[in-house]
Amino acid sequence: MCDKAVKASKTERSADILAERFAEEYPRYQYAVVEFMVAHLTDVSRAFHGDLQQALVLAVIGQVRLGAGRTARDAEQVQPAAEELSITASRIADVTGIPRETVRRKLKLLQDRGWVDRRPDGAWYLVSGPDTDTTTPARRDFAELEERTRRILARLVVDLGQLARPPRR
């Protein structure tokens, strides 16, 4: 078995063990997750003036970019291909369940803000910042939101880590 398959197998076993542990501590686990979700969704809602669909569309495009970068690093490539950094409006609609016409309207709003743009083939991508390939205008505009997200996510990880430990006997 190759190293990747072994690692994936270990990851799956670890996830199964954690899922069982969380099931044993369901009320505590659920509270930690809901506490994180409420704080994060409230922050995102404020940042997008209540338009969570616009935030979700941007998140999907960002996920594509991050995934392509991760794949390129794993394959020891310098830079992912442009096609790997973009996604079509139809695919965004399929992934999110948001109607295609609504996705198109949200993409136009994001484009007007300078956060996304459209390739000649019609696929959408995050606009890179002037200083590096990893800094985007959206990320710059949401630096405060990102910092708060890191803090509440770190708290969630700590809470879940405590729940993952076997009970003391």
URVENVEN-V312981 format. One record per residue. SS is DSSP state (h for helix, s for strand, l for the rest). Layout:
SS
SS
This chain:
l
l
h
h
h
h
h
h
h
h
h
h
h
h
h
h
h
h
h
h
h
h
h
h
l
h
h
h
h
h
h
h
h
h
h
h
h
h
h
h
h
h
h
h
h
h
h
l
l
l
l
h
h
h
h
h
h
h
h
h
h
h
h
h
h
h
h
h
h
h
h
h
h
h
l
l
l
l
l
l
l
h
h
h
h
l
s
l
h
h
h
h
h
h
h
h
l
l
l
h
h
h
h
h
h
h
h
h
h
h
h
h
l
l
l
s
s
s
l
l
l
l
l
s
s
s
l
s
l
l
l
l
l
l
l
s
h
h
h
h
h
l
h
h
h
h
h
h
h
h
h
h
h
h
h
h
h
h
h
h
h
h
h
h
l
l
l
l
l
